[in-house]
Amino acid sequence: MTETDNHKGAIARAVAPLLVVNALTVYGQLAYAMAEIAPAAWPWPARVALSVGFAVAIESVSLYVQWHAHDALQLRSHSTARSLRRWSFLIAAAVGAMNYSHFADAGMRPTAAAIAFGMLSLLSPWMWGLHSRRMARIQLLKERRVDDAGAEFSTARKRAFPIRSLKAYRWSVDHNVTDPREAWDGYHGRTPDVDIPAIESTSVRPVRPSSRHTSWDVEKAVAMILAGASSEDIMAATSVGAKPLQLCRRAVRFLREGMDVQSTATRVPCSLAHVQRIKEAMA
């Protein structure tokens, strides 16, 4: 199966429920038109034709407004989308009341059919809204314009350490970290930055001395990060602390995204010399 076939299948799965709901609401409007609008004295084919035209016209108005609300959201015209969505709900409520009145018993007492067809009319714009927001979200993800929500920890970890899990999650949101292990290590790593030999330059910021490690193998750490090694393995093999390793991971991620050394050093709280060594190790 090709990528195009997969894409078409995804669209079909997303749109099919909408089509089913709209088709059933058309039936409700058709039944209403046959009983309340088409003159009984007309020939049967003429009554059917009028009822079908009425049902299609009513549903077309609703779908037309919902489609424009969907299109406005994709174009990021949020105020227009909200206004059109409100109108679509008003139209759906009117159609739902019409369907309910047709299938209800005397005195507008509810029946199963009245409730079902009335609810289907109201569900149509709500389901369109779900589809529209999903498509808008996918577009933002493709453009990488979605704010990271932080790391997601396992249920077992949150049950065992509820307070620390919450604090680690807050730390991950603050530092734009989505990897759970990296977020956990980063939150618990309290060692200051390690001492990296400084480059003779006025633009290089001084690096605070480490209280635990005097040096660590930057090249080996970068190679292990690129190979997907765990934080525990990297720390054991290179004598790097948890916090410096977390900073190194962030620097690697920013450099892989094409940021220059100065920009990466601005985003990662460590020295230009440190970032330069990481860049050379990635070369």
C-alpha positions as CSV (number, residue, x, y, z in Angstrom):
1,M,0.0,0.0,0.0
2,T,1.4,3.4,-1.0
3,E,1.6,6.5,1.0
4,T,-1.1,8.1,-1.1
5,D,-3.4,5.1,-0.3
6,N,-2.7,5.5,3.4
7,H,-3.5,9.2,3.2
8,K,-6.8,8.6,1.4
9,G,-7.7,5.9,3.9
10,A,-7.0,8.3,6.8
11,I,-9.3,10.9,5.2
12,A,-12.0,8.3,4.6
13,R,-11.9,7.2,8.3
14,A,-12.1,10.9,9.5
15,V,-15.0,11.9,7.1
16,A,-17.0,8.7,7.1
17,P,-18.8,9.3,10.5
18,L,-19.7,12.8,9.3
19,L,-21.3,11.5,6.2
20,V,-23.3,8.8,8.0
21,V,-24.6,11.4,10.5
22,N,-25.5,13.8,7.7
23,A,-27.2,11.1,5.7
24,L,-29.5,10.1,8.6
25,T,-30.4,13.8,9.2
26,V,-31.4,14.0,5.5
27,Y,-33.7,11.1,6.1
28,G,-35.3,12.9,9.0
29,Q,-35.9,16.0,6.9
30,L,-37.2,13.9,4.1
31,A,-39.8,12.2,6.3
32,Y,-40.8,15.7,7.7
33,A,-41.2,17.1,4.2
34,M,-43.3,14.1,3.1
35,A,-45.7,14.5,6.0
36,E,-45.8,18.2,6.5
37,I,-44.8,20.0,3.3
38,A,-45.6,18.0,0.2
39,P,-49.3,18.4,-0.7
40,A,-51.2,15.1,-0.2
41,A,-53.1,15.7,-3.5
42,W,-49.9,15.7,-5.5
43,P,-48.9,12.5,-7.4
44,W,-46.5,10.3,-5.4
45,P,-43.4,11.0,-7.6
46,A,-44.0,14.8,-7.3
47,R,-44.3,14.5,-3.5
48,V,-41.0,12.5,-3.3
49,A,-39.2,14.9,-5.6
50,L,-40.3,17.9,-3.6
51,S,-39.4,16.2,-0.3
52,V,-35.9,15.2,-1.6
53,G,-35.3,18.7,-2.8
54,F,-36.3,20.2,0.5
55,A,-34.2,17.7,2.6
56,V,-31.1,18.2,0.4
57,A,-31.5,22.0,0.5
58,I,-31.8,22.1,4.3
59,E,-28.8,19.9,4.7
60,S,-26.8,21.8,2.1
61,V,-27.2,25.0,4.0
62,S,-26.0,23.4,7.2
63,L,-23.0,21.7,5.4
64,Y,-22.1,24.9,3.6
65,V,-21.8,26.9,6.8
66,Q,-19.9,24.2,8.5
67,W,-17.5,23.8,5.6
68,H,-16.7,27.6,5.7
69,A,-16.1,27.4,9.4
70,H,-13.7,24.5,8.7
71,D,-12.0,26.4,5.9
72,A,-11.6,29.6,8.1
73,L,-9.9,27.6,10.9
74,Q,-7.5,26.0,8.4
75,L,-6.6,29.6,7.3
76,R,-6.2,30.6,10.9
77,S,-9.0,33.1,10.8
78,H,-10.2,32.1,14.3
79,S,-12.7,34.9,14.8
80,T,-14.5,34.0,11.5
81,A,-14.4,30.3,12.3
82,R,-16.0,30.9,15.7
83,S,-18.7,33.1,14.2
84,L,-19.5,30.6,11.5
85,R,-19.5,27.7,14.0
86,R,-22.0,29.5,16.2
87,W,-24.3,30.0,13.2
88,S,-23.9,26.3,12.2
89,F,-25.1,25.3,15.7
90,L,-28.1,27.6,15.4
91,I,-29.0,26.1,12.1
92,A,-28.5,22.6,13.5
93,A,-30.7,23.4,16.5
94,A,-33.5,24.6,14.1
95,V,-33.2,21.4,12.0
96,G,-33.0,19.3,15.1
97,A,-36.2,20.9,16.4
98,M,-37.9,20.2,13.1
99,N,-36.9,16.5,13.1
100,Y,-37.9,16.2,16.8
101,S,-41.4,17.7,16.2
102,H,-42.0,15.2,13.3
103,F,-41.1,12.1,15.3
104,A,-42.5,13.2,18.7
105,D,-45.8,12.0,20.0
106,A,-48.8,14.2,20.6
107,G,-48.0,17.2,22.8
108,M,-44.3,17.0,21.7
109,R,-43.8,14.1,24.0
110,P,-40.4,12.5,23.3
111,T,-39.9,9.2,21.5
112,A,-36.8,7.3,20.7
113,A,-36.8,8.5,17.0
114,A,-37.5,12.1,18.0
115,I,-34.5,12.2,20.4
116,A,-32.3,10.3,18.0
117,F,-32.9,12.5,14.9
118,G,-32.9,15.7,17.0
119,M,-29.5,14.7,18.5
120,L,-28.0,13.7,15.1
121,S,-28.8,17.2,13.8
122,L,-27.0,18.8,16.8
123,L,-24.0,16.4,16.6
124,S,-23.2,17.3,13.0
125,P,-21.6,20.7,13.6
126,W,-19.9,19.4,16.8
127,M,-18.3,16.5,14.8
128,W,-17.3,19.0,12.1
129,G,-15.6,21.0,14.8
130,L,-13.6,18.0,16.0
131,H,-12.4,17.3,12.4
132,S,-11.5,20.9,11.8
133,R,-9.5,21.2,15.1
134,R,-7.7,17.9,14.3
135,M,-6.7,19.1,10.8
136,A,-5.5,22.5,12.2
137,R,-3.5,20.7,14.9
138,I,-1.8,18.4,12.3
139,Q,-0.9,21.5,10.2
140,L,0.7,23.2,13.2
141,L,2.6,20.0,14.1
142,K,4.0,19.8,10.5
143,E,5.1,23.5,10.8
144,R,6.6,22.8,14.2
145,R,4.5,25.6,15.7
146,V,3.0,23.6,18.6
147,D,4.3,24.4,22.1
148,D,5.8,21.3,23.8
149,A,3.6,20.0,26.5
150,G,6.5,18.5,28.5
151,A,7.4,15.0,29.4
152,E,4.8,12.3,30.0
153,F,5.7,10.0,32.9
154,S,4.4,6.5,33.4
155,T,1.5,5.8,35.7
156,A,3.7,3.7,38.0
157,R,6.2,6.5,38.4
158,K,3.4,9.0,39.1
159,R,1.8,6.7,41.7
160,A,5.2,6.0,43.4
161,F,6.4,9.6,43.4
162,P,3.4,11.9,42.8
163,I,5.1,15.1,44.1
164,R,8.4,14.6,42.4
165,S,6.6,13.6,39.1
166,L,4.6,16.8,39.2
167,K,7.8,18.9,39.8
168,A,9.7,17.0,37.1
169,Y,6.9,17.6,34.7
170,R,6.9,21.4,35.5
171,W,10.7,21.4,35.0
172,S,10.3,19.7,31.6
173,V,7.7,22.3,30.5
174,D,10.0,25.1,31.6
175,H,13.0,23.6,29.8
176,N,11.2,22.4,26.6
177,V,12.1,18.8,27.3
178,T,9.8,16.0,26.1
179,D,11.9,12.9,26.9
180,P,10.7,11.4,30.2
181,R,14.2,10.1,31.2
182,E,15.9,13.3,30.3
183,A,13.3,15.3,32.2
184,W,13.7,13.1,35.3
185,D,17.5,13.2,35.2
186,G,17.5,16.9,34.6
187,Y,15.1,17.7,37.5
188,H,17.2,15.6,39.9
189,G,20.6,16.7,38.6
190,R,21.8,19.4,40.9
191,T,25.5,19.5,40.0
192,P,26.7,22.7,38.4
193,D,28.2,22.8,35.0
194,V,31.5,20.9,34.5
195,D,34.8,22.6,33.9
196,I,35.6,22.8,30.2
197,P,38.9,24.2,29.0
198,A,38.2,27.7,27.9
199,I,39.1,29.1,24.4
200,E,41.1,32.2,24.5
201,S,38.4,34.6,23.4
202,T,36.6,37.5,24.9
203,S,33.3,36.1,23.7
204,V,33.5,32.9,25.8
205,R,31.7,33.0,29.1
206,P,33.6,31.6,32.1
207,V,32.4,28.1,33.1
208,R,31.8,27.4,36.8
209,P,34.0,24.7,38.3
210,S,32.3,21.4,39.1
211,S,32.2,20.0,42.5
212,R,32.1,16.4,41.3
213,H,33.9,16.1,38.0
214,T,36.8,18.0,36.6
215,S,36.5,16.7,33.0
216,W,34.5,14.3,30.9
217,D,34.7,12.9,27.4
218,V,32.5,15.2,25.3
219,E,33.2,13.3,22.1
220,K,32.2,10.0,23.6
221,A,29.1,11.4,25.2
222,V,27.9,13.0,21.9
223,A,28.5,9.7,20.0
224,M,26.5,7.8,22.6
225,I,23.7,10.4,22.5
226,L,23.5,10.1,18.7
227,A,23.5,6.3,19.1
228,G,20.5,6.5,21.4
229,A,22.2,5.3,24.6
230,S,20.5,5.8,27.9
231,S,21.5,8.5,30.3
232,E,22.8,5.9,32.8
233,D,25.1,4.3,30.3
234,I,26.5,7.7,29.2
235,M,27.1,8.8,32.7
236,A,28.8,5.6,33.6
237,A,31.0,5.7,30.5
238,T,32.0,9.4,30.5
239,S,31.8,10.5,34.1
240,V,29.4,13.2,33.3
241,G,26.8,14.5,35.7
242,A,23.1,14.4,35.1
243,K,22.7,18.2,34.6
244,P,25.7,18.6,32.2
245,L,24.4,15.6,30.3
246,Q,21.0,17.1,30.0
247,L,22.5,20.4,28.7
248,C,24.6,18.3,26.2
249,R,21.5,16.6,24.9
250,R,19.8,19.9,24.4
251,A,22.8,21.3,22.6
252,V,22.9,18.3,20.3
253,R,19.2,18.7,19.5
254,F,19.6,22.4,18.6
255,L,22.7,21.8,16.5
256,R,20.9,19.0,14.6
257,E,18.1,21.5,13.9
258,G,20.6,23.7,12.1
259,M,21.2,26.4,14.8
260,D,24.6,28.0,14.8
261,V,26.9,27.9,17.8
262,Q,26.1,31.3,19.1
263,S,22.3,30.6,18.9
264,T,22.7,27.2,20.5
265,A,24.8,28.7,23.4
266,T,22.0,31.3,23.9
267,R,19.4,28.6,24.1
268,V,21.5,26.2,26.3
269,P,22.9,27.7,29.5
270,C,26.6,26.6,29.0
271,S,29.7,28.1,27.4
272,L,30.5,28.7,23.7
273,A,33.6,26.5,24.2
274,H,31.4,23.7,25.4
275,V,29.0,24.0,22.5
276,Q,31.9,24.2,20.0
277,R,33.3,20.9,21.3
278,I,29.9,19.3,20.9
279,K,29.7,20.6,17.4
280,E,33.1,19.3,16.5
281,A,32.2,15.9,18.0
282,M,29.1,15.8,15.8
283,A,31.0,16.6,12.6
